[in-house]
Amino acid sequence: MWWFQQGMSFLPAALVIWSAAAFVFSFITAVLLRHVDPLVPYISDTGTTPPERCVFGIMLSISAFLGVMTMYVRYKQVEALNQEDERTIFKLNRLGFVLGLISCLGLCIVANFQKTTIIQAHVTGAVMTFGIGIIYLLLQTIISYKMQPLTHGIGIFWIRCVLLIWCAGSIISMFISSVTLYTTIPTIDMAKKLHWNPTDKGYTLHLVSTISEWSLAFSFLCFFLTYIRDFQKITLHAEVDLHSETLYDRLPGHTHIGEHSPLLAGSL
């Protein structure tokens, strides 16, 4: 049995691979069509112009769906392993799941509102995705610390801690460079500027900002790779609980054909 066939480990793997493919595919397409510069453009710039804009939006929307599924399974896992444990983990787990859903909602906003159309909505979605998302990563790191060594080793905690620090450093670097860039060059419509020359004012700040954004995106995704081993021990199934032998109310004098069919009972 391959590793991705064990339990629910395919979920975080699919989330990371699909999201990374969305970034890389749109980047390659935008560069080949000369819609952006090949030297580290903003991720959102690679999904601004058709045809890559449509693919970028669809793939990120699917990534948001995979994110919700992954975070839900993680939420149920922590809940099941700590039913009789301290209330702190229970509260952190519930709060983390809510923040994770907000982060996924932000990703949907980013996917459907491009930077060159409604900049306010796009920035709001980005803040929800990475700003709220990093708090989710922080809570999961704290939960990992409290759950070791009974649930998993200390190594998982340290890996998640390093990825959290990497993610935090990237978001701080991107925030400082972006704010400085937008405040020092007020005459340029930054939202619609897709091409940069090394001689342009603020070019160095632009590079720092874009590199930080790519670093933030991949450090954020790499955090979910640490879920793979945990998810290998999880299986989900749906159980059907019938309150009646038929799907309809029994009417006097009427016989319902197939009401004892084996398809009406059992578990999935």
Secondary structure as GFF3:
##gff-version 3
##sequence-region A 1 268
A	DSSP	three_ten_helix	3	5	.	.	.	ID=ss1
A	DSSP	alpha_helix	10	32	.	.	.	ID=ss2
A	DSSP	three_ten_helix	44	47	.	.	.	ID=ss3
A	DSSP	alpha_helix	52	81	.	.	.	ID=ss4
A	DSSP	alpha_helix	87	112	.	.	.	ID=ss5
A	DSSP	alpha_helix	119	126	.	.	.	ID=ss6
A	DSSP	pi_helix	127	131	.	.	.	ID=ss7
A	DSSP	alpha_helix	132	147	.	.	.	ID=ss8
A	DSSP	alpha_helix	154	184	.	.	.	ID=ss9
A	DSSP	three_ten_helix	190	192	.	.	.	ID=ss10
A	DSSP	alpha_helix	203	225	.	.	.	ID=ss11
A	DSSP	alpha_helix	228	231	.	.	.	ID=ss12
A	DSSP	three_ten_helix	262	264	.	.	.	ID=ss13
###
